[in-house]
């Protein structure tokens, strides 16, 4: 059942407009770099344990990066649906 859903999702993403794919891809890169920077901050906190604020900043950035990732996926599907309904 999961594989059917996953293949249906892949087919839908494959038929996205080029501009939507490009925006989603750049959004994924931004989200990835935010998460990477947050992981670096959390690693520094784990190694040095200098300030609890460093932990909270890293954790907040990690949450933000993941949320941006999800937002770009949702907005990509929404814009594609709206664009196909207008045509």
Buried (B, 14 or more C-beta within 10 A) or exposed (E): EEEEEEEEEEEEBEEBEEEBBEBBEEBBEBBEEBBEBBBEBBEBBEEEEEEEEBBEBBBEBBEBBBEBBEEBBEBBBEBBEEEEEEE
